[in-house]
């Protein structure tokens, strides 16, 4: 995950701020918090809405990693697509 996060325009600040282990813990804690908020939305819709917004931000952040990863595009295809040997999701 280091090359993906290091080149992301939205979360590249994690490693300088927290280090590699701290950045991973921050991402893990935020995703577990979003999961808990989504689950709590069954009882309190405001918490579910907060979890939905958080999951949307997570999705947008993940999608912004794709165009900024070096060597992530396959030039032989003639258009932008992931090469078969490039592991991401």
Residue, then its C-alpha position, 0 to 999 in steps of 0.5 A: x500500500x505504500x506506493x498507492x498512498x504515497x502518490x494519492x493527492x488526498x491521503x499522501x499526508x498520512x505517512x509524513x504525519x503518522x509514519x507508515x504504521x501510524x498511517x495504517x492504523x489511522x486508515x483502519x480506525x477510520x474504516x472501522x468507525x465508518x462501519x460502526x456508524x453505518x451499523x448504528x444507522x439501524x437505530x439512529x438515522x443521523x449516525x447512519x447518514x454520518x456513516x454514509x458520508x464517511x463511506x462516500x469520502x472513502x470511496x472518492x479517496x480510493x478512486x483518486x489513487x488510480x490515476x496518480x499511481x506511477x506505471x499503473x496504466x497499460x500503454x499497449x492497450x491504446x487507452x487507459x486501463x489497468x495492466x493485468x499484472x498490476x495489483x490494486x483492488 
